[in-house]
Amino acid sequence: MLKMRRRSLALLLVVSLMVVFAAGCGGSADNNQDGEKQAAETKFINIGTGGTAGTYYPLGGAVAEILKDELKLNATAESTGASAANINLLNSGSVDMAFIQNDVSYYADQGTELFEGKKVEGLRCLATLYPETCQLMTLKKTGITSVADLKGKKVAVGAAGSGVEANARQILAAAGLTYDDISAQYLSFAEAANGLKDGNIDAGFITAGYPTAAIQDISAQHDVVLLSLSDDIINQLMKKYPFYAKMTIPAGTYQKQDQDVQTLAVMAMLVATDKMDDQTAYDTVKAIYSNLDRLKVAHSVGKLITRESAMEGVSIPMHPGAEKYFNENK
């Protein structure tokens, strides 16, 4: 009798342990399923920017942080070769959105200029952001005072195939010069700045929101001169290329810059493709334009980014999701 009781108790204990173990395993499975479901729902957004010495990179970092905080997206900003490179990265699916000049976006959409015979389908504008200013820099000691003086000089014209390079070529052409008249150096912003400091180049083109970090870096140690473009050059280019707008860089923007500089500007745009669904596009621009103060902290051009100007200078089709947001919030 005692043996039977002991056997019953032992059997009951074994059954109880099996139930507890099964329940525990069931809970782990549920937790694993929840974790897998959450991981599957996480969206990854890669943002193409530009060189670390430009304007796109800090703004892209700020946008990534906004998307992380507001939309819980796994967003990252990547340093790239800027506009033209970003077109190719978007086209290949390597990035999901990117900062691109409006003129370069147009060339890609139409298959002209930098993209002659290489038309890119499906580009969609999320928003236009701020003017990107064409800045032609040199040092006072070079004696260069105009575009015409660049003849025979070593000139940084931007990275090969970049939007800056297109601007440089067009400005030179308006002054009656070609690359045959200069020693063209295909350099990034940072490389151009270092080249000027080291005396390896005489002048350089940069297209970016001002003040630009690369120029600020040089002006901290050297007498930097920004060259004004003549009325003739400006009028020629505005007539031939509808993306250009006349721009003034105010005196005092850079150290020892005591006069206004007359030049041209294009518009920076945030671009995606038609692969981005409408809701993601809507939520993305809503998050960005609800946190414009964070863009102002990232770079001084942030103060130029407004909801009211977000569809000005659009050179490619607007993304329907972004267009819906801006139409609802005029």
N, C-alpha and C positions, 0 to 999 in steps of 0.2 A: 504493500500500500504506500509506504513511504517512498519506495523507489519510483512508483508511478507518479506520485506528486512531484518528485524531483524532475522526472522526465517531462512532465507537463509544464512545469515552470521553465525548464530549459528551452522547451519548444516555443513557449510564449515569448521568451526573451529573444530568441533567434528571429521569430516573426516580426517582433517590434523593431529590432535593429534593421531588418530588411526594409520595413516600411519607411523608417527614418532615412535610410540610405537612398531609397528610391525617390523620396520627396526631395532630398538634397540634390540628387542628380537631375531631377526634373527642373528644380530652380536654376541650376547652372545652365541647363539647356536654354531655358527662357532668357536668362541674362545674356547668354551668348548670342541668341537670336536678336535680342534688343540691340546689343552692341553692333552686330553685323548690319542691322537695319539702319542704325544711326550713321554708321560709316558709309553705307551705300547712299544715304541721303545727303552727305556732305558734298558741296559743290566746290570745285577747284577753279579759281580764276587767276590766270596769269596775265599780267599787265606789261606790255612793252613800253619802255620809256626812251631813254637816250643815254648819253655819256654821263658819268657822275659829276662832271663839272658844268653841266647844262641846267636847264630849268625843268625838263620833263622828269628827271630822276627823283628830285625831292617831292614834286607834286604826285608822282606815281606812288611813292611810298605813303603819302598821306591818304590817297584814294584807297590803297590796299587796307590801311588801318580802319578807315571808315567802313568798308565793306565787311571787314572782320567783325567790327563792333555792332554795326546796325543789322547786317543780314546773316551773320554767323557763317560767312563764306571763308574758305581757306584761300585767301587772296595774297598774291606775292607780286612785287614790282621787280622787273628784270632790267638791268642795264643793257642797252642795245645800241646799234648804230643809228638810231633815231628814225626819222620819217620813212625813207625808202626801205630800209631794212625791216621796219615794222610792218609795212605792206606785205612783204614776203612772208614774215612770221605769221601774220593773220591768215594769209592765203594757204599756208601749210598747216594751219591749226596749232602751231607751236605756242601762240598766245591767243587769248580770248578777246582782249581789247587793247588798244594802243593809242599813244599820242602821235599825231601826224599833222603836218602842215596841210592847209586846205588846198594849196596848189599841187602838192605831191599826190594827195588823194584824188584830185581831178585827173591828173596825168594817168594814174593807174586805172581809174574808172573808164577813161576814154581810150586808153592804149596809145598815149602820145608821150613826147619828151622822154623822160627816163624810162618809160614803159612802152616805148614804140614797139608795136608788134607783140606786146606781152600784156594785153588787157586783163585786168583782174576783175572777176565777177563777184557780186555779192557784198561789196563793202557797204556799210551802213553807218551813218553818223549818229552818235549818241548825243553830242553837244559840241558847239564851238565854245572855246574857253577864253582866250585873250589874244591880243596882237603879239606876233613874233617879229621882232625888229631886226632888220638887216644892219649889222654893225661891222664896219670896216675899220680895223684897228691897226695902229702902227706905233712906233716910239718917236718922240720928238727929235731924237738925234739922227733919224733917217733922213729928215728933210722932206719927206713925202707929205704933200698937202692936198692932193686930188687923185681921182681915179687914174687920170692920164699919167701921173707920175709913177704908176706901177709898172710901166713898160721897162723891161729888162730886169725886173726885181724878182726875188723869190717870194711867192705869195701862197699862203695857205688858203685853199679853196673849199675846205670841208672834206669829209670822208668821201671816197670814191662812190659815185652814184647816189649821194645823199641829197636831201632837199637844199641844204646849204650850198652844195656844189652847183645845183641848178641856178640858185639865186646869184651866185658869184659869176657864173658864165653869162647870165643875162645882163647883169650890171656892167660887166666888162664890154659886152657887145654893144650896149647903148653908148659906151664911151669910145667905140671904134676899136676895141682891142679884142684879141682872141688869146687862147692859151699859147699860141705860137709867139706872142709878144711878151710873155712872162715865163718864169720857171714855176709851173704849178706844182704845189705840194699838197698831196691829199692827206690831210691831217684832221684829227678830232679836235674838239675845243681845247682840251687839256694839252694835247700835243702842240697845237698852235701857240698856246700861251707859253709853254716851255720853250718853243722854238724862238719866239720873240725875245724872251729873257736871255736865252743863250746866244742870240745873234745868228741863229741858223736860218731865219726867215726875216723878211723886211716888213711884211704886212700880213694880215689875215682876215678872212671873212668869217663871221659868226652870225647865225640867225637864231635868236632866242629872246625870251622876255628879258627886259632889263630891270635892274642891274643883273648882269650875268657873272656867275662866280669866277669863270676863267679870266674875265677882264678885271674884275675886282682884285684878283690875286696878283696880276701884273702891276696894276696901278698902285698897289701898296708899296712897291719897291722901285718902280720906274715911272718916267713921265710918259704916260700913255696918251695918244692922240686919236680921237675918233674922227674920221673924215666925213664931212657933209657931202651929199650927192647934189649935183647941180640941178637946177629946175629942168634943164633939157633932158637929162637922164631920167629924172622922175616922171616927167610928162610922157616920154617915149614908152617907158615900161608900163605905166598905168593905162596907156592907150592900147598897147599890144597884149598885156596880160591883165584880165579883169580882177585878179585876186589881190593885186598890189594896192595898198593905200598909203597915202603920204603920212609920215610919222615924224614927230620931233622928240628927240631925247633931251630932256631938260638939263640945263647947266647944273652941275653939282651931283649928277647921278653917279659919277665916278670921281675919285680923288683928282684934284687939279684940273677938272673939266670946268672951265669958267665960262663956256659959251654953249648955247643950244646947238644941237646937231640935227641937221635936216636929212632925213633918209626915207626908207620905205618899210612897210611891214606886210606880213601875211597873217593868217589866223591859225592858231593852234586848235586842233579838233581832237575829241576823244572818239575813236572809231572802233566799231565791232564788225561783225559780219551777219548775214542773214541766218546763220546757224544759231545765233543767240535767240532764245525764245522771247516773246513779247513781254511776259511777266518779269523775267530777269532784267531785261532792258529797262522796264518801267521802275522796278525796285532799285536798280543801280543808280539811275539819275536822281531818283527821289532821295536816296541816301546821301549822295554827294551834295545835292543842292539844299539839303536840310542841315548840312554841316560845313558851310562855306567858311566859317571862322577857322576851321582846321586847315583849310587850304591857304588862308592868309598867314597862318603861323609857319607853314611849310616853306613858303616863298612869297616875296613881296608882290609878285604878279597876281597872287590870289585875290587881291583887292579889286582886280579887273574882271574877275569871273562872277557873272551875275545871271540870275534866272531870266531876266529881261533880254539879255543879249545871246542867249544860248542857241538861237537858231539864225543868227546873223552870220553871213559869209559861208553858209553851208554849200559845199561844192559837189556833194554826192547825195544819193537818197537818204532821207532820215530813217532811222529805225522806227517802225510803227509804235513799239512800246515806249520809246523815248518821246516821240512826237505826241503821243496821248498824254503823257505826264505834263509836258510844257503847255499844251493846249488847255489842259485843266487848270493850270496854275499861272495864267498870264497876269 
